[in-house]
Amino acid sequence: MHEIELSEHAKNMLNERSIPEEWMWRTLGVPDRTEIRMDGNTHYVKAIPEHAGRFLRVIVNHHVTPQRVVTLFFDRRLRRQK
């Protein structure tokens, strides 16, 4: 994966939502799935066993240099995995 930086919003979300940065990098490095959306952003999704199997969604804008994590959150629409 190319160089990626975090937007200020993404940094704030890590802090506010108490998401360890390691979980974000794990999701980006080895996602369970990726989704390319109409806006061109790529959504990386991964179940996090340490968080009751909930799915972390990390959204990356690949159309800027360096590429940027826009936001991240646990997606309540997806079912948990044990």
PyMOL Python script that loads the backbone (N, CA, C, O; Angstrom):
from pymol import cmd

cmd.read_pdbstr("""\
ATOM      1  N   MET A   1       0.846  -1.173   0.000  1.00  0.00           N
ATOM      2  CA  MET A   1       0.000   0.000   0.000  1.00  0.00           C
ATOM      3  C   MET A   1       0.894   1.238   0.000  1.00  0.00           C
ATOM      4  O   MET A   1       1.927   1.265   0.668  1.00  0.00           O
ATOM      5  N   HIS A   2       0.496   2.246  -0.741  1.00  0.00           N
ATOM      6  CA  HIS A   2       1.263   3.477  -0.848  1.00  0.00           C
ATOM      7  C   HIS A   2       1.191   4.273   0.452  1.00  0.00           C
ATOM      8  O   HIS A   2       0.450   3.925   1.372  1.00  0.00           O
ATOM      9  N   GLU A   3       1.975   5.346   0.508  1.00  0.00           N
ATOM     10  CA  GLU A   3       1.966   6.208   1.688  1.00  0.00           C
ATOM     11  C   GLU A   3       0.558   6.750   1.936  1.00  0.00           C
ATOM     12  O   GLU A   3      -0.110   7.212   1.011  1.00  0.00           O
ATOM     13  N   ILE A   4       0.120   6.689   3.178  1.00  0.00           N
ATOM     14  CA  ILE A   4      -1.215   7.153   3.554  1.00  0.00           C
ATOM     15  C   ILE A   4      -1.085   8.043   4.776  1.00  0.00           C
ATOM     16  O   ILE A   4      -0.380   7.707   5.728  1.00  0.00           O
ATOM     17  N   GLU A   5      -1.771   9.185   4.745  1.00  0.00           N
ATOM     18  CA  GLU A   5      -1.810  10.066   5.909  1.00  0.00           C
ATOM     19  C   GLU A   5      -3.232  10.098   6.452  1.00  0.00           C
ATOM     20  O   GLU A   5      -4.178   9.693   5.776  1.00  0.00           O
ATOM     21  N   LEU A   6      -3.367  10.576   7.658  1.00  0.00           N
ATOM     22  CA  LEU A   6      -4.678  10.682   8.291  1.00  0.00           C
ATOM     23  C   LEU A   6      -5.148  12.124   8.250  1.00  0.00           C
ATOM     24  O   LEU A   6      -4.393  13.043   8.569  1.00  0.00           O
ATOM     25  N   SER A   7      -6.401  12.319   7.854  1.00  0.00           N
ATOM     26  CA  SER A   7      -6.993  13.654   7.917  1.00  0.00           C
ATOM     27  C   SER A   7      -7.165  14.029   9.384  1.00  0.00           C
ATOM     28  O   SER A   7      -7.135  13.162  10.257  1.00  0.00           O
ATOM     29  N   GLU A   8      -7.343  15.300   9.653  1.00  0.00           N
ATOM     30  CA  GLU A   8      -7.585  15.737  11.027  1.00  0.00           C
ATOM     31  C   GLU A   8      -8.849  15.074  11.559  1.00  0.00           C
ATOM     32  O   GLU A   8      -8.907  14.686  12.726  1.00  0.00           O
ATOM     33  N   HIS A   9      -9.856  14.944  10.709  1.00  0.00           N
ATOM     34  CA  HIS A   9     -11.097  14.285  11.126  1.00  0.00           C
ATOM     35  C   HIS A   9     -10.830  12.845  11.544  1.00  0.00           C
ATOM     36  O   HIS A   9     -11.326  12.396  12.578  1.00  0.00           O
ATOM     37  N   ALA A  10     -10.047  12.115  10.747  1.00  0.00           N
ATOM     38  CA  ALA A  10      -9.733  10.720  11.081  1.00  0.00           C
ATOM     39  C   ALA A  10      -8.991  10.638  12.412  1.00  0.00           C
ATOM     40  O   ALA A  10      -9.281   9.769  13.234  1.00  0.00           O
ATOM     41  N   LYS A  11      -8.032  11.545  12.625  1.00  0.00           N
ATOM     42  CA  LYS A  11      -7.303  11.569  13.902  1.00  0.00           C
ATOM     43  C   LYS A  11      -8.269  11.807  15.060  1.00  0.00           C
ATOM     44  O   LYS A  11      -8.168  11.163  16.104  1.00  0.00           O
ATOM     45  N   ASN A  12      -9.201  12.734  14.868  1.00  0.00           N
ATOM     46  CA  ASN A  12     -10.193  13.015  15.910  1.00  0.00           C
ATOM     47  C   ASN A  12     -11.081  11.806  16.177  1.00  0.00           C
ATOM     48  O   ASN A  12     -11.422  11.529  17.327  1.00  0.00           O
ATOM     49  N   MET A  13     -11.456  11.086  15.125  1.00  0.00           N
ATOM     50  CA  MET A  13     -12.327   9.922  15.289  1.00  0.00           C
ATOM     51  C   MET A  13     -11.607   8.799  16.026  1.00  0.00           C
ATOM     52  O   MET A  13     -12.214   8.110  16.846  1.00  0.00           O
ATOM     53  N   LEU A  14     -10.317   8.605  15.743  1.00  0.00           N
ATOM     54  CA  LEU A  14      -9.548   7.610  16.493  1.00  0.00           C
ATOM     55  C   LEU A  14      -9.607   7.924  17.981  1.00  0.00           C
ATOM     56  O   LEU A  14      -9.826   7.038  18.807  1.00  0.00           O
ATOM     57  N   ASN A  15      -9.411   9.183  18.310  1.00  0.00           N
ATOM     58  CA  ASN A  15      -9.394   9.620  19.693  1.00  0.00           C
ATOM     59  C   ASN A  15     -10.789   9.564  20.323  1.00  0.00           C
ATOM     60  O   ASN A  15     -10.965   8.967  21.385  1.00  0.00           O
ATOM     61  N   GLU A  16     -11.768  10.175  19.682  1.00  0.00           N
ATOM     62  CA  GLU A  16     -13.125  10.249  20.243  1.00  0.00           C
ATOM     63  C   GLU A  16     -13.761   8.875  20.404  1.00  0.00           C
ATOM     64  O   GLU A  16     -14.484   8.626  21.369  1.00  0.00           O
ATOM     65  N   ARG A  17     -13.489   7.989  19.459  1.00  0.00           N
ATOM     66  CA  ARG A  17     -14.119   6.666  19.474  1.00  0.00           C
ATOM     67  C   ARG A  17     -13.234   5.618  20.133  1.00  0.00           C
ATOM     68  O   ARG A  17     -13.585   4.439  20.158  1.00  0.00           O
ATOM     69  N   SER A  18     -12.094   6.035  20.665  1.00  0.00           N
ATOM     70  CA  SER A  18     -11.152   5.137  21.345  1.00  0.00           C
ATOM     71  C   SER A  18     -10.801   3.919  20.492  1.00  0.00           C
ATOM     72  O   SER A  18     -10.803   2.785  20.971  1.00  0.00           O
ATOM     73  N   ILE A  19     -10.502   4.177  19.223  1.00  0.00           N
ATOM     74  CA  ILE A  19     -10.106   3.120  18.297  1.00  0.00           C
ATOM     75  C   ILE A  19      -8.581   3.086  18.242  1.00  0.00           C
ATOM     76  O   ILE A  19      -7.965   4.078  17.854  1.00  0.00           O
ATOM     77  N   PRO A  20      -7.962   1.977  18.617  1.00  0.00           N
ATOM     78  CA  PRO A  20      -6.499   1.890  18.520  1.00  0.00           C
ATOM     79  C   PRO A  20      -6.050   2.048  17.064  1.00  0.00           C
ATOM     80  O   PRO A  20      -6.636   1.455  16.159  1.00  0.00           O
ATOM     81  N   GLU A  21      -5.025   2.837  16.854  1.00  0.00           N
ATOM     82  CA  GLU A  21      -4.513   3.070  15.500  1.00  0.00           C
ATOM     83  C   GLU A  21      -4.093   1.762  14.833  1.00  0.00           C
ATOM     84  O   GLU A  21      -4.195   1.627  13.614  1.00  0.00           O
ATOM     85  N   GLU A  22      -3.621   0.802  15.627  1.00  0.00           N
ATOM     86  CA  GLU A  22      -3.207  -0.495  15.087  1.00  0.00           C
ATOM     87  C   GLU A  22      -4.373  -1.188  14.375  1.00  0.00           C
ATOM     88  O   GLU A  22      -4.165  -1.859  13.364  1.00  0.00           O
ATOM     89  N   TRP A  23      -5.591  -1.033  14.889  1.00  0.00           N
ATOM     90  CA  TRP A  23      -6.757  -1.650  14.242  1.00  0.00           C
ATOM     91  C   TRP A  23      -6.992  -1.021  12.876  1.00  0.00           C
ATOM     92  O   TRP A  23      -7.362  -1.717  11.930  1.00  0.00           O
ATOM     93  N   MET A  24      -6.782   0.284  12.763  1.00  0.00           N
ATOM     94  CA  MET A  24      -6.942   0.966  11.482  1.00  0.00           C
ATOM     95  C   MET A  24      -5.930   0.423  10.476  1.00  0.00           C
ATOM     96  O   MET A  24      -6.290   0.092   9.346  1.00  0.00           O
ATOM     97  N   TRP A  25      -4.639   0.330  10.895  1.00  0.00           N
ATOM     98  CA  TRP A  25      -3.603  -0.161   9.987  1.00  0.00           C
ATOM     99  C   TRP A  25      -3.840  -1.622   9.611  1.00  0.00           C
ATOM    100  O   TRP A  25      -3.578  -2.023   8.477  1.00  0.00           O
ATOM    101  N   ARG A  26      -4.334  -2.413  10.557  1.00  0.00           N
ATOM    102  CA  ARG A  26      -4.654  -3.818  10.260  1.00  0.00           C
ATOM    103  C   ARG A  26      -5.761  -3.895   9.212  1.00  0.00           C
ATOM    104  O   ARG A  26      -5.696  -4.712   8.294  1.00  0.00           O
ATOM    105  N   THR A  27      -6.764  -3.054   9.351  1.00  0.00           N
ATOM    106  CA  THR A  27      -7.874  -3.030   8.400  1.00  0.00           C
ATOM    107  C   THR A  27      -7.380  -2.634   7.015  1.00  0.00           C
ATOM    108  O   THR A  27      -7.785  -3.229   6.016  1.00  0.00           O
ATOM    109  N   LEU A  28      -6.509  -1.636   6.950  1.00  0.00           N
ATOM    110  CA  LEU A  28      -5.969  -1.205   5.659  1.00  0.00           C
ATOM    111  C   LEU A  28      -5.050  -2.264   5.048  1.00  0.00           C
ATOM    112  O   LEU A  28      -5.053  -2.461   3.833  1.00  0.00           O
ATOM    113  N   GLY A  29      -4.272  -2.937   5.877  1.00  0.00           N
ATOM    114  CA  GLY A  29      -3.298  -3.909   5.384  1.00  0.00           C
ATOM    115  C   GLY A  29      -3.896  -5.220   4.935  1.00  0.00           C
ATOM    116  O   GLY A  29      -3.495  -5.780   3.915  1.00  0.00           O
ATOM    117  N   VAL A  30      -4.866  -5.714   5.704  1.00  0.00           N
ATOM    118  CA  VAL A  30      -5.477  -7.017   5.402  1.00  0.00           C
ATOM    119  C   VAL A  30      -6.992  -6.913   5.640  1.00  0.00           C
ATOM    120  O   VAL A  30      -7.511  -7.474   6.605  1.00  0.00           O
ATOM    121  N   PRO A  31      -7.696  -6.194   4.755  1.00  0.00           N
ATOM    122  CA  PRO A  31      -9.137  -6.052   4.945  1.00  0.00           C
ATOM    123  C   PRO A  31      -9.876  -7.358   4.663  1.00  0.00           C
ATOM    124  O   PRO A  31      -9.405  -8.201   3.900  1.00  0.00           O
ATOM    125  N   ASP A  32     -11.053  -7.510   5.299  1.00  0.00           N
ATOM    126  CA  ASP A  32     -11.918  -8.641   4.962  1.00  0.00           C
ATOM    127  C   ASP A  32     -12.559  -8.401   3.599  1.00  0.00           C
ATOM    128  O   ASP A  32     -12.834  -9.336   2.848  1.00  0.00           O
ATOM    129  N   ARG A  33     -12.791  -7.120   3.300  1.00  0.00           N
ATOM    130  CA  ARG A  33     -13.313  -6.762   1.980  1.00  0.00           C
ATOM    131  C   ARG A  33     -13.046  -5.286   1.717  1.00  0.00           C
ATOM    132  O   ARG A  33     -12.817  -4.499   2.636  1.00  0.00           O
ATOM    133  N   THR A  34     -13.082  -4.937   0.437  1.00  0.00           N
ATOM    134  CA  THR A  34     -12.951  -3.542   0.033  1.00  0.00           C
ATOM    135  C   THR A  34     -14.129  -3.202  -0.867  1.00  0.00           C
ATOM    136  O   THR A  34     -14.661  -4.053  -1.579  1.00  0.00           O
ATOM    137  N   GLU A  35     -14.520  -1.937  -0.814  1.00  0.00           N
ATOM    138  CA  GLU A  35     -15.627  -1.454  -1.641  1.00  0.00           C
ATOM    139  C   GLU A  35     -15.193  -0.125  -2.250  1.00  0.00           C
ATOM    140  O   GLU A  35     -14.818   0.800  -1.530  1.00  0.00           O
ATOM    141  N   ILE A  36     -15.246  -0.034  -3.578  1.00  0.00           N
ATOM    142  CA  ILE A  36     -14.968   1.241  -4.234  1.00  0.00           C
ATOM    143  C   ILE A  36     -16.310   1.895  -4.498  1.00  0.00           C
ATOM    144  O   ILE A  36     -17.160   1.333  -5.188  1.00  0.00           O
ATOM    145  N   ARG A  37     -16.494   3.080  -3.951  1.00  0.00           N
ATOM    146  CA  ARG A  37     -17.771   3.774  -4.035  1.00  0.00           C
ATOM    147  C   ARG A  37     -17.807   4.746  -5.212  1.00  0.00           C
ATOM    148  O   ARG A  37     -16.780   5.036  -5.827  1.00  0.00           O
ATOM    149  N   MET A  38     -19.003   5.241  -5.512  1.00  0.00           N
ATOM    150  CA  MET A  38     -19.214   6.154  -6.637  1.00  0.00           C
ATOM    151  C   MET A  38     -18.372   7.425  -6.518  1.00  0.00           C
ATOM    152  O   MET A  38     -17.969   7.996  -7.531  1.00  0.00           O
ATOM    153  N   ASP A  39     -18.104   7.872  -5.287  1.00  0.00           N
ATOM    154  CA  ASP A  39     -17.315   9.092  -5.093  1.00  0.00           C
ATOM    155  C   ASP A  39     -15.820   8.846  -5.275  1.00  0.00           C
ATOM    156  O   ASP A  39     -15.017   9.771  -5.162  1.00  0.00           O
ATOM    157  N   GLY A  40     -15.447   7.590  -5.559  1.00  0.00           N
ATOM    158  CA  GLY A  40     -14.054   7.252  -5.785  1.00  0.00           C
ATOM    159  C   GLY A  40     -13.294   6.849  -4.531  1.00  0.00           C
ATOM    160  O   GLY A  40     -12.155   6.391  -4.620  1.00  0.00           O
ATOM    161  N   ASN A  41     -13.910   7.013  -3.360  1.00  0.00           N
ATOM    162  CA  ASN A  41     -13.261   6.586  -2.122  1.00  0.00           C
ATOM    163  C   ASN A  41     -13.330   5.079  -1.996  1.00  0.00           C
ATOM    164  O   ASN A  41     -14.269   4.443  -2.474  1.00  0.00           O
ATOM    165  N   THR A  42     -12.322   4.516  -1.346  1.00  0.00           N
ATOM    166  CA  THR A  42     -12.293   3.081  -1.103  1.00  0.00           C
ATOM    167  C   THR A  42     -12.581   2.830   0.369  1.00  0.00           C
ATOM    168  O   THR A  42     -11.977   3.444   1.248  1.00  0.00           O
ATOM    169  N   HIS A  43     -13.521   1.911   0.625  1.00  0.00           N
ATOM    170  CA  HIS A  43     -13.891   1.525   1.984  1.00  0.00           C
ATOM    171  C   HIS A  43     -13.234   0.184   2.274  1.00  0.00           C
ATOM    172  O   HIS A  43     -13.447  -0.793   1.555  1.00  0.00           O
ATOM    173  N   TYR A  44     -12.440   0.147   3.327  1.00  0.00           N
ATOM    174  CA  TYR A  44     -11.797  -1.081   3.792  1.00  0.00           C
ATOM    175  C   TYR A  44     -12.565  -1.534   5.027  1.00  0.00           C
ATOM    176  O   TYR A  44     -12.790  -0.744   5.944  1.00  0.00           O
ATOM    177  N   VAL A  45     -12.967  -2.806   5.054  1.00  0.00           N
ATOM    178  CA  VAL A  45     -13.805  -3.316   6.143  1.00  0.00           C
ATOM    179  C   VAL A  45     -13.143  -4.556   6.727  1.00  0.00           C
ATOM    180  O   VAL A  45     -12.686  -5.438   6.000  1.00  0.00           O
ATOM    181  N   LYS A  46     -13.100  -4.605   8.068  1.00  0.00           N
ATOM    182  CA  LYS A  46     -12.500  -5.761   8.734  1.00  0.00           C
ATOM    183  C   LYS A  46     -13.173  -5.987  10.080  1.00  0.00           C
ATOM    184  O   LYS A  46     -13.421  -5.037  10.823  1.00  0.00           O
ATOM    185  N   ALA A  47     -13.470  -7.257  10.394  1.00  0.00           N
ATOM    186  CA  ALA A  47     -13.965  -7.620  11.718  1.00  0.00           C
ATOM    187  C   ALA A  47     -12.802  -7.531  12.701  1.00  0.00           C
ATOM    188  O   ALA A  47     -11.702  -8.009  12.422  1.00  0.00           O
ATOM    189  N   ILE A  48     -13.058  -6.916  13.849  1.00  0.00           N
ATOM    190  CA  ILE A  48     -12.029  -6.751  14.874  1.00  0.00           C
ATOM    191  C   ILE A  48     -12.400  -7.652  16.056  1.00  0.00           C
ATOM    192  O   ILE A  48     -13.293  -7.310  16.831  1.00  0.00           O
ATOM    193  N   PRO A  49     -11.723  -8.800  16.204  1.00  0.00           N
ATOM    194  CA  PRO A  49     -12.068  -9.732  17.279  1.00  0.00           C
ATOM    195  C   PRO A  49     -12.003  -9.102  18.668  1.00  0.00           C
ATOM    196  O   PRO A  49     -12.800  -9.438  19.544  1.00  0.00           O
ATOM    197  N   GLU A  50     -11.056  -8.190  18.866  1.00  0.00           N
ATOM    198  CA  GLU A  50     -10.892  -7.551  20.171  1.00  0.00           C
ATOM    199  C   GLU A  50     -12.038  -6.602  20.519  1.00  0.00           C
ATOM    200  O   GLU A  50     -12.147  -6.133  21.652  1.00  0.00           O
ATOM    201  N   HIS A  51     -12.883  -6.327  19.539  1.00  0.00           N
ATOM    202  CA  HIS A  51     -14.028  -5.425  19.750  1.00  0.00           C
ATOM    203  C   HIS A  51     -15.319  -6.185  19.448  1.00  0.00           C
ATOM    204  O   HIS A  51     -16.198  -5.695  18.740  1.00  0.00           O
ATOM    205  N   ALA A  52     -15.409  -7.388  20.001  1.00  0.00           N
ATOM    206  CA  ALA A  52     -16.592  -8.253  19.875  1.00  0.00           C
ATOM    207  C   ALA A  52     -16.938  -8.581  18.425  1.00  0.00           C
ATOM    208  O   ALA A  52     -18.101  -8.812  18.093  1.00  0.00           O
ATOM    209  N   GLY A  53     -15.907  -8.601  17.555  1.00  0.00           N
ATOM    210  CA  GLY A  53     -16.143  -8.963  16.162  1.00  0.00           C
ATOM    211  C   GLY A  53     -16.817  -7.892  15.335  1.00  0.00           C
ATOM    212  O   GLY A  53     -17.196  -8.142  14.191  1.00  0.00           O
ATOM    213  N   ARG A  54     -16.974  -6.700  15.893  1.00  0.00           N
ATOM    214  CA  ARG A  54     -17.608  -5.619  15.133  1.00  0.00           C
ATOM    215  C   ARG A  54     -16.723  -5.230  13.959  1.00  0.00           C
ATOM    216  O   ARG A  54     -15.506  -5.413  13.991  1.00  0.00           O
ATOM    217  N   PHE A  55     -17.360  -4.688  12.917  1.00  0.00           N
ATOM    218  CA  PHE A  55     -16.657  -4.346  11.687  1.00  0.00           C
ATOM    219  C   PHE A  55     -16.184  -2.909  11.692  1.00  0.00           C
ATOM    220  O   PHE A  55     -16.973  -1.978  11.852  1.00  0.00           O
ATOM    221  N   LEU A  56     -14.874  -2.744  11.513  1.00  0.00           N
ATOM    222  CA  LEU A  56     -14.291  -1.412  11.386  1.00  0.00           C
ATOM    223  C   LEU A  56     -14.280  -1.055   9.911  1.00  0.00           C
ATOM    224  O   LEU A  56     -13.835  -1.839   9.072  1.00  0.00           O
ATOM    225  N   ARG A  57     -14.770   0.128   9.606  1.00  0.00           N
ATOM    226  CA  ARG A  57     -14.777   0.643   8.236  1.00  0.00           C
ATOM    227  C   ARG A  57     -13.827   1.831   8.182  1.00  0.00           C
ATOM    228  O   ARG A  57     -13.993   2.802   8.921  1.00  0.00           O
ATOM    229  N   VAL A  58     -12.824   1.750   7.297  1.00  0.00           N
ATOM    230  CA  VAL A  58     -11.845   2.815   7.119  1.00  0.00           C
ATOM    231  C   VAL A  58     -11.992   3.318   5.682  1.00  0.00           C
ATOM    232  O   VAL A  58     -11.876   2.543   4.732  1.00  0.00           O
ATOM    233  N   ILE A  59     -12.246   4.613   5.529  1.00  0.00           N
ATOM    234  CA  ILE A  59     -12.503   5.189   4.210  1.00  0.00           C
ATOM    235  C   ILE A  59     -11.284   5.994   3.780  1.00  0.00           C
ATOM    236  O   ILE A  59     -10.817   6.879   4.497  1.00  0.00           O
ATOM    237  N   VAL A  60     -10.776   5.664   2.583  1.00  0.00           N
ATOM    238  CA  VAL A  60      -9.552   6.279   2.075  1.00  0.00           C
ATOM    239  C   VAL A  60      -9.816   6.968   0.736  1.00  0.00           C
ATOM    240  O   VAL A  60     -10.452   6.407  -0.157  1.00  0.00           O
ATOM    241  N   ASN A  61      -9.310   8.201   0.622  1.00  0.00           N
ATOM    242  CA  ASN A  61      -9.333   8.917  -0.639  1.00  0.00           C
ATOM    243  C   ASN A  61      -8.000   8.658  -1.323  1.00  0.00           C
ATOM    244  O   ASN A  61      -6.959   9.125  -0.860  1.00  0.00           O
ATOM    245  N   HIS A  62      -8.029   7.913  -2.427  1.00  0.00           N
ATOM    246  CA  HIS A  62      -6.806   7.572  -3.153  1.00  0.00           C
ATOM    247  C   HIS A  62      -6.495   8.580  -4.256  1.00  0.00           C
ATOM    248  O   HIS A  62      -5.508   8.428  -4.976  1.00  0.00           O
ATOM    249  N   HIS A  63      -7.337   9.614  -4.392  1.00  0.00           N
ATOM    250  CA  HIS A  63      -7.177  10.580  -5.481  1.00  0.00           C
ATOM    251  C   HIS A  63      -6.395  11.817  -5.074  1.00  0.00           C
ATOM    252  O   HIS A  63      -6.341  12.790  -5.827  1.00  0.00           O
ATOM    253  N   VAL A  64      -5.792  11.796  -3.903  1.00  0.00           N
ATOM    254  CA  VAL A  64      -4.934  12.895  -3.448  1.00  0.00           C
ATOM    255  C   VAL A  64      -3.554  12.319  -3.155  1.00  0.00           C
ATOM    256  O   VAL A  64      -3.397  11.113  -2.968  1.00  0.00           O
ATOM    257  N   THR A  65      -2.569  13.192  -3.117  1.00  0.00           N
ATOM    258  CA  THR A  65      -1.211  12.751  -2.800  1.00  0.00           C
ATOM    259  C   THR A  65      -0.726  13.523  -1.592  1.00  0.00           C
ATOM    260  O   THR A  65      -0.729  14.753  -1.637  1.00  0.00           O
ATOM    261  N   PRO A  66      -0.311  12.878  -0.515  1.00  0.00           N
ATOM    262  CA  PRO A  66      -0.431  11.431  -0.325  1.00  0.00           C
ATOM    263  C   PRO A  66      -1.895  11.030  -0.105  1.00  0.00           C
ATOM    264  O   PRO A  66      -2.748  11.857   0.216  1.00  0.00           O
ATOM    265  N   GLN A  67      -2.151   9.743  -0.289  1.00  0.00           N
ATOM    266  CA  GLN A  67      -3.499   9.230  -0.056  1.00  0.00           C
ATOM    267  C   GLN A  67      -3.886   9.499   1.385  1.00  0.00           C
ATOM    268  O   GLN A  67      -3.024   9.575   2.261  1.00  0.00           O
ATOM    269  N   ARG A  68      -5.198   9.646   1.639  1.00  0.00           N
ATOM    270  CA  ARG A  68      -5.630  10.117   2.953  1.00  0.00           C
ATOM    271  C   ARG A  68      -6.791   9.293   3.505  1.00  0.00           C
ATOM    272  O   ARG A  68      -7.770   9.026   2.808  1.00  0.00           O
ATOM    273  N   VAL A  69      -6.660   8.892   4.787  1.00  0.00           N
ATOM    274  CA  VAL A  69      -7.792   8.296   5.502  1.00  0.00           C
ATOM    275  C   VAL A  69      -8.742   9.441   5.803  1.00  0.00           C
ATOM    276  O   VAL A  69      -8.376  10.400   6.482  1.00  0.00           O
ATOM    277  N   VAL A  70      -9.965   9.337   5.297  1.00  0.00           N
ATOM    278  CA  VAL A  70     -10.968  10.381   5.463  1.00  0.00           C
ATOM    279  C   VAL A  70     -11.652  10.244   6.818  1.00  0.00           C
ATOM    280  O   VAL A  70     -11.776  11.217   7.562  1.00  0.00           O
ATOM    281  N   THR A  71     -12.096   9.024   7.134  1.00  0.00           N
ATOM    282  CA  THR A  71     -12.763   8.757   8.408  1.00  0.00           C
ATOM    283  C   THR A  71     -12.727   7.265   8.687  1.00  0.00           C
ATOM    284  O   THR A  71     -12.329   6.473   7.833  1.00  0.00           O
ATOM    285  N   LEU A  72     -13.145   6.887   9.882  1.00  0.00           N
ATOM    286  CA  LEU A  72     -13.241   5.480  10.247  1.00  0.00           C
ATOM    287  C   LEU A  72     -14.254   5.347  11.370  1.00  0.00           C
ATOM    288  O   LEU A  72     -14.418   6.244  12.198  1.00  0.00           O
ATOM    289  N   PHE A  73     -14.930   4.203  11.377  1.00  0.00           N
ATOM    290  CA  PHE A  73     -15.960   3.971  12.389  1.00  0.00           C
ATOM    291  C   PHE A  73     -16.338   2.502  12.387  1.00  0.00           C
ATOM    292  O   PHE A  73     -16.082   1.777  11.426  1.00  0.00           O
ATOM    293  N   PHE A  74     -16.962   2.073  13.495  1.00  0.00           N
ATOM    294  CA  PHE A  74     -17.510   0.727  13.548  1.00  0.00           C
ATOM    295  C   PHE A  74     -18.885   0.779  12.900  1.00  0.00           C
ATOM    296  O   PHE A  74     -19.760   1.532  13.327  1.00  0.00           O
ATOM    297  N   ASP A  75     -19.060  -0.028  11.870  1.00  0.00           N
ATOM    298  CA  ASP A  75     -20.270   0.001  11.053  1.00  0.00           C
ATOM    299  C   ASP A  75     -21.357  -0.851  11.700  1.00  0.00           C
ATOM    300  O   ASP A  75     -21.279  -2.080  11.695  1.00  0.00           O
ATOM    301  N   ARG A  76     -22.345  -0.204  12.245  1.00  0.00           N
ATOM    302  CA  ARG A  76     -23.443  -0.899  12.932  1.00  0.00           C
ATOM    303  C   ARG A  76     -24.368  -1.628  11.970  1.00  0.00           C
ATOM    304  O   ARG A  76     -25.153  -2.480  12.386  1.00  0.00           O
ATOM    305  N   ARG A  77     -24.280  -1.301  10.694  1.00  0.00           N
ATOM    306  CA  ARG A  77     -25.138  -1.968   9.703  1.00  0.00           C
ATOM    307  C   ARG A  77     -24.671  -3.379   9.394  1.00  0.00           C
ATOM    308  O   ARG A  77     -25.435  -4.194   8.877  1.00  0.00           O
ATOM    309  N   LEU A  78     -23.422  -3.664   9.709  1.00  0.00           N
ATOM    310  CA  LEU A  78     -22.874  -4.997   9.431  1.00  0.00           C
ATOM    311  C   LEU A  78     -22.978  -5.873  10.674  1.00  0.00           C
ATOM    312  O   LEU A  78     -22.825  -5.396  11.798  1.00  0.00           O
ATOM    313  N   ARG A  79     -23.236  -7.134  10.459  1.00  0.00           N
ATOM    314  CA  ARG A  79     -23.392  -8.068  11.584  1.00  0.00           C
ATOM    315  C   ARG A  79     -22.056  -8.442  12.174  1.00  0.00           C
ATOM    316  O   ARG A  79     -21.049  -8.513  11.469  1.00  0.00           O
ATOM    317  N   ARG A  80     -22.051  -8.680  13.458  1.00  0.00           N
ATOM    318  CA  ARG A  80     -20.825  -9.079  14.156  1.00  0.00           C
ATOM    319  C   ARG A  80     -20.438 -10.499  13.804  1.00  0.00           C
ATOM    320  O   ARG A  80     -21.286 -11.340  13.507  1.00  0.00           O
ATOM    321  N   GLN A  81     -19.132 -10.748  13.844  1.00  0.00           N
ATOM    322  CA  GLN A  81     -18.614 -12.108  13.645  1.00  0.00           C
ATOM    323  C   GLN A  81     -17.932 -12.514  14.931  1.00  0.00           C
ATOM    324  O   GLN A  81     -17.274 -11.696  15.574  1.00  0.00           O
ATOM    325  N   LYS A  82     -18.082 -13.767  15.313  1.00  0.00           N
ATOM    326  CA  LYS A  82     -17.451 -14.262  16.543  1.00  0.00           C
ATOM    327  C   LYS A  82     -16.215 -15.024  16.226  1.00  0.00           C
ATOM    328  O   LYS A  82     -15.545 -15.519  17.132  1.00  0.00           O
TER     329      LYS A  82
END
""", "prot")
cmd.dss("prot")
cmd.show_as("cartoon", "prot")
cmd.util.cbc("prot")
cmd.orient("prot")
